[in-house]
């Protein structure tokens, strides 16, 4: 499965109020492995940036003055995300802005939803952790994902952090240590540490049990069941 973890920065909160996308960050994940094939774009919005937005990401209109407008990067963006599942934190916000930008071009580009699957990690987090804070920072703390270098929001940086968080949330590339001084936890709690796997890491070998192995396994279960006068859980599940 090819997934693209995506984040945007904008001039403000509402595309219908004339606000535009100024930065897009995309991190590619294939078969739950970070490939290193990322896309990072700055975009000239041809308008001022709200003070509130500037405080969040620190990207000024002056910095963006020599960057391409959205029309000049849209084909590169579509070529990168087409057919993938987009992993986005608070997807309605980013997708809404992207769809608005597509519509402004009047090129019949359709919508993001028509081109890609959408997975909203904010919605997923709320289902997994109801009643708790589920911002990206809160999830970093919960899943022990390092984000101390994140002083301001940035689309590519946030997408990289979200990729680690998403993989941790879904049982992905984590290393678990139990107890001891090397856990980083307290009182024997489980500590999770994100460990990025190299894109050129060889595929994990799958070695299936032989028929002889399976027969010895069945014999062991039968012996255990006989000693306890009841079927083992494994036998119950197999029906």
Secondary structure, 3 states (H helix, E strand, C coil): CEEEEEEEEECCCCHHHCCCEEEEEEEEEECCEEEEEEEEEECCCCCCCCHHHHHHHCCCHHHHCCCCCHHHHHHHHHHHHCCCEEEECCHHHHHHHHHHHHHHHCCCCCCHHHHCEEEEHHHHHHHHCCCCCCCHHHHHHHHCCCCCCCCCCCHHHHHHHHHHHHHHHCCCCEEEEECCCCCCCCCCCEEEEECCCCCCCCCCCCCCCCHHHHHHHHHHHHHHHHHHCCCCHHHHHHC
